[in-house]
Every structure is written in structure tokens, then in C-alpha cells.
Amino acid sequence: MKKERIGLFGGTFNPIHSGHLKAAEIVQKRLFLDEVLFIPSYIPPHKKYRGIADPHHRLKMVELAVRSFPRFVPSSLEIDAQERSYSIITLGKVKKLYPRSLIFFILGIDAFLEIDTWKEYERVLEQCFFVVISRPGFHLGDAGNVLGGEIEGKMFLVPEAEALNPDMLDKYRIFLLPINALSIASTEIRKRALKGESIKSMVPGEVEAYIKENKLYQS
């Protein structure tokens, strides 16, 4: 029986934007993922985190953004927990929800380069596949130097614009995926919202309307 393939796409999503959606769409198609879970992280609204919208606003924006993508699923796993988000904990919860599935952890090369700072990163690497996508200003080739190069042999660079050969799942655990995603930054969206400038080309229409209606990022 063919196992389902579930992608995990986490982040603050402050706010979610068209670049996130385009990147997830490319990954979903090239790795034949059955679902991609969008998991906003829980960050409490303390002064230290000024500029980050309330967790429930960020979750609602994710729900609105993925509505027209049948394989994208908003997830409140980390927000419901109301505690600091650790990948190893979230991964464990997802594996319980999808016990017979293959799990693919989607992240940018910038985040992957810092994996040695993650809580119990060794267990995270053991318990799922990784999909490392390109980001402006970073080189996918640098992934081979992570952890002193000790996991380089587990990596496979998926040829640009090609789909993953299913046979590669038996040989590799980390897939480097060069993508031509939209160059959009959440920081720029927040700056524009603060100034009252248009963000129409950067976020889905429903997200833009939600930001305006709730006066997010206005102070």
C-alpha cells in the first residue's frame, strides 16, 4: 500500500504571503506530496515580540491564504499548545496524526544551516525527510558543510525543475531543491501596511483584506 506523503511547512507567517504559497506549491508538485501542513508558530504577544501579530490572527491569515489550494492544510498544532515551538515536538504530534505516512520537513537553506542549534536535532533528522529549498543570498551547496559534513552523504540535489525520482527515497534523507520562488519578504509587507501602502501584489486578496480590516501592523 502506497504511503501518503505529508509536508510540514512551519514559520511565523507574519504574515503569510504569495512567496510562501509559490514555494510550497513547487515543493508539493515536485515531491508528489499529498498534503502540505502550514503550521504557524506560537509566539506570545509580549513586548519582546512587538511587530508579530497575535497567533490567532496569523493562523486566520494562513487559513484564508490556503483556501484555494486543495492540498494545503492550515494547522493550529503549535498555536494550540501555547508554548515555545520545537520541531521535535511538532514532528511527534504530526506522526501521531499521520502514523502511516512519510513526513517531509520543508525549510529554507538559511534555516537548515543552523540546524545544530535545534532542540534534539539528531532525532529530527532521523524521524523525517528534509526538503531544503533555495533562498536569495544563500547557496544550496553550503548544505554539505552542515554538521561538519557528516550528513552530506544523505543529501541529494534534485535537478532544477525536475520531479523527485521515488527511488531516491530509499537512498537519501535530505533533498536539496532549487526553486524560482517569488522574492517577497514579510518585513516589507509590514512596512507597507504601516505606511498605508498597497500590498496587493504580495499577499492573496483575502489576506490583504484581513490585514486592513483588523488594522494589523499599524503600530
Secondary structure, 3 states (H helix, E strand, C coil): CCCCEEEEEEECCCCCCHHHHHHHHHHHHHCCCCEEEEEECCCCCCHHHCCCCCHHHHHHHHHHHCCCCCCEEECCHHHHHCCCCCHHHHHHHHHHHCCCCEEEEEEEHHHHCCHHHCCCHHHHHHHCEEEEECCCCCCHHHHHHHHHHCCHHHEEECCCCCCCCHHHHHCCCEEEECCCCCCCCHHHHHHHHHHCCCCCCCCCHHHHHHHHHCCCCCC
